[in-house]
Amino acid sequence: MVGKSQIKLIKSLQQKKYRNQHKLFVVEGEKTVRELLLSKIEVSRIFTSEENFGKKLGHICDLVSISEMKQMSSLKNSSSVLGVFHIPKSEKLEIKDWTVGLDDIRDPGNLGTIIRLCDWFGIKNLVCSITTVDCYNPKVLQATMGSISRVNIVYMNLKLFLEETELPIYGAFMDGKVVYKEKIPEKGVLVMGNEANGVSKEIEALCTNKISIPQFGDSTTESLNVATATSILLNEIRRFSF
């Protein structure tokens, strides 16, 4: 059984201002909850509608009804497990490898996928502009599939970060040099721009290298999805590590 005030709190965490106020965020689904329980992120409470799920999960859970789970859930079809976790403090940026910088990414699914890509390609730091969607947005968390626990995500003035770095800055542009013809260094910053407008003018001015993914065939597609483009560019960056 869970009280109305607790349900109200959990529902409120769907909004950024309440996540910031309470320093809490919500994840749904067994896989993501398990991933976070194995991480350094501190758990607040776990709720489940399955009677023996606590033993299965290896953690003490609050048993709730399916109806209560639906009230707490942000999903159309609620999961049988929901976790409330404390928002961790971002770790200090220690740039020893490639870093991804995001310039005003607005779509939660794109950000979640990019976080997962950073995890897959071993990118430890993800620097997000202040206007980039909140990484603790429920839709972002669903898309990360737990990878958010393994990537250091920092929200800051992206322009200031780029001005202060001594690393080469590679920006993704439609008219950039073909990435397959470029010799990629061991360290650098990869900047990906907004879904509709690309990299902003002030960030473009700081890019030391403009790269692009060539288009083949007679397609009239104007551009690639930003998460898809990120996967291709990170794959090419890591190819030089072998």
C-alpha positions in Angstrom: 0.0 0.0 0.0 1.3 3.4 -0.9 -0.1 6.7 0.4 -1.7 9.4 -1.8 1.0 11.9 -0.9 3.7 9.4 -2.1 1.8 8.8 -5.4 1.5 12.6 -5.8 5.3 13.0 -5.2 6.2 10.3 -7.7 3.9 11.7 -10.3 5.3 15.2 -9.8 8.8 13.8 -10.6 7.8 13.6 -14.2 8.4 17.3 -14.3 11.9 18.8 -14.2 11.2 21.5 -11.6 10.1 18.9 -9.0 13.0 16.6 -9.8 15.3 19.5 -9.1 13.4 20.4 -6.0 13.4 16.9 -4.5 16.7 15.8 -6.0 14.9 12.5 -7.1 14.0 10.8 -10.3 11.9 7.8 -11.3 12.8 4.8 -13.5 10.4 2.1 -14.7 11.1 -1.4 -15.8 13.0 -4.3 -14.3 16.1 -4.0 -16.5 16.7 -0.3 -15.8 16.0 -0.6 -12.1 18.4 -3.5 -11.8 21.1 -1.6 -13.7 20.7 1.4 -11.3 20.7 -0.8 -8.2 24.1 -2.1 -9.3 25.5 1.4 -9.8 26.7 4.1 -7.4 23.4 5.9 -7.7 21.6 5.9 -4.3 18.1 4.3 -4.3 15.3 5.9 -2.3 12.4 3.3 -2.8 11.4 0.5 -5.1 7.8 -0.3 -5.7 6.4 -3.4 -7.3 3.1 -5.0 -8.0 4.5 -8.5 -8.0 4.4 -10.2 -4.5 7.8 -12.0 -4.7 9.6 -9.5 -6.8 11.7 -8.2 -3.9 13.4 -11.6 -3.6 13.9 -11.8 -7.3 15.4 -8.3 -7.4 17.5 -8.8 -4.3 16.2 -5.6 -2.7 13.5 -4.6 -0.3 10.5 -3.4 -2.2 7.1 -1.8 -1.3 4.3 -4.0 -2.6 1.6 -2.0 -4.3 -1.5 -2.8 -6.3 -1.6 -2.8 -10.1 -4.0 0.2 -9.8 -1.5 2.1 -7.6 1.3 1.3 -10.0 -0.7 2.7 -12.9 -1.3 5.9 -10.9 2.5 6.3 -10.4 3.6 5.3 -13.9 4.3 7.7 -16.7 3.9 4.9 -19.3 0.9 4.0 -21.3 1.3 0.4 -20.1 2.8 0.5 -16.6 5.6 -1.8 -15.6 5.5 -4.1 -12.6 8.5 -2.3 -11.0 9.2 1.4 -10.4 12.3 2.8 -8.7 12.9 6.2 -7.1 16.5 7.2 -7.0 18.5 10.2 -5.8 19.9 12.4 -8.5 23.7 12.1 -8.3 26.1 15.0 -8.4 28.0 15.2 -11.7 31.6 14.1 -11.4 34.5 16.5 -12.1 35.3 16.6 -15.8 38.6 14.8 -16.4 39.1 14.7 -20.1 41.4 11.9 -21.0 39.7 10.6 -24.1 37.0 11.7 -26.5 34.0 13.7 -25.1 30.7 14.4 -26.7 29.1 17.8 -26.5 25.4 18.4 -27.2 24.2 21.7 -28.4 20.5 22.1 -27.6 19.3 18.5 -28.1 15.5 18.7 -27.4 14.1 15.2 -28.1 14.2 12.9 -25.0 14.6 9.8 -27.2 17.6 11.2 -29.0 19.3 12.1 -25.7 18.6 8.7 -24.2 20.0 7.0 -27.3 23.1 9.2 -27.3 23.7 8.4 -23.6 23.5 4.7 -24.5 25.9 5.2 -27.4 28.4 6.9 -25.2 28.2 3.9 -22.8 28.7 1.5 -25.8 31.6 3.4 -27.3 33.3 4.0 -23.9 32.7 7.8 -23.9 32.9 8.7 -20.2 31.9 12.3 -20.3 28.8 13.9 -22.0 28.7 17.7 -21.9 25.2 19.1 -22.4 24.2 22.7 -23.1 21.9 24.2 -20.5 19.0 24.1 -23.1 19.5 20.3 -23.8 16.6 18.2 -22.5 17.0 16.9 -18.9 18.7 13.6 -18.7 16.3 12.5 -15.9 13.3 13.0 -18.1 11.3 9.7 -17.9 11.5 9.2 -21.7 15.3 9.8 -21.7 15.7 7.2 -18.9 13.6 4.7 -20.8 15.9 5.1 -23.9 19.1 4.8 -21.9 18.2 1.3 -20.7 20.4 1.9 -17.6 23.4 3.4 -19.4 22.8 6.7 -17.5 24.5 5.1 -14.5 27.8 4.7 -16.5 28.1 8.0 -18.2 29.1 11.3 -16.5 26.6 13.8 -17.7 27.4 17.5 -17.1 25.1 20.4 -17.9 27.0 23.6 -18.4 27.7 26.5 -20.7 28.9 24.6 -23.7 30.5 27.6 -25.3 32.6 28.2 -22.2 33.6 24.5 -22.1 34.7 24.6 -25.7 36.6 27.9 -25.2 38.6 26.4 -22.4 39.4 23.0 -23.9 42.8 22.5 -25.6 41.4 19.5 -27.5 40.4 19.6 -31.2 36.7 20.2 -31.6 34.9 18.3 -34.3 31.5 19.5 -35.2 28.9 17.6 -37.3 27.8 19.7 -40.3 26.0 18.9 -43.6 28.8 20.7 -45.5 31.7 19.4 -43.5 34.6 17.3 -44.7 33.8 13.6 -45.3 34.6 11.9 -42.0 35.9 8.8 -43.8 38.7 10.8 -45.3 39.8 12.5 -42.1 42.5 11.2 -39.8 40.9 11.2 -36.4 43.1 12.0 -33.3 43.2 10.0 -30.1 41.4 12.7 -28.1 38.9 15.4 -29.0 35.4 16.7 -28.6 32.5 15.7 -30.9 29.8 18.3 -31.0 26.3 17.4 -32.2 23.7 20.0 -32.9 20.0 20.6 -32.5 17.6 18.3 -34.4 16.1 21.2 -36.5 18.8 23.8 -36.6 22.1 21.9 -36.2 25.1 23.4 -34.4 24.5 27.0 -33.4 26.5 29.8 -34.9 28.4 30.6 -31.7 29.4 27.0 -31.2 30.2 26.6 -34.9 32.7 29.4 -34.6 34.6 27.3 -32.0 34.8 24.1 -34.1 38.3 23.5 -35.3 37.1 20.8 -37.7 33.8 20.4 -39.5 32.9 16.8 -40.5 30.0 15.2 -42.3 28.5 11.8 -43.2 28.3 11.5 -47.0 24.9 10.7 -48.6 24.7 7.9 -51.1 22.2 7.3 -53.8 19.4 9.5 -55.0 17.6 9.9 -51.6 15.9 13.3 -51.0 16.3 12.9 -47.2 17.6 16.2 -45.9 19.5 14.9 -42.9 20.1 12.0 -40.5 18.5 11.7 -37.1 21.0 13.2 -34.6 21.3 10.0 -32.6 21.9 8.0 -35.8 24.6 10.5 -36.9 26.2 10.3 -33.5 26.4 6.5 -33.7 28.1 6.6 -37.1 30.6 9.3 -36.1 31.5 7.6 -32.8 32.0 4.3 -34.7 34.4 6.1 -37.0 36.2 7.8 -34.1 36.7 4.5 -32.3 37.8 2.7 -35.5 41.1 4.6 -35.2 41.6 3.1 -31.7 42.3 -0.3 -33.2 
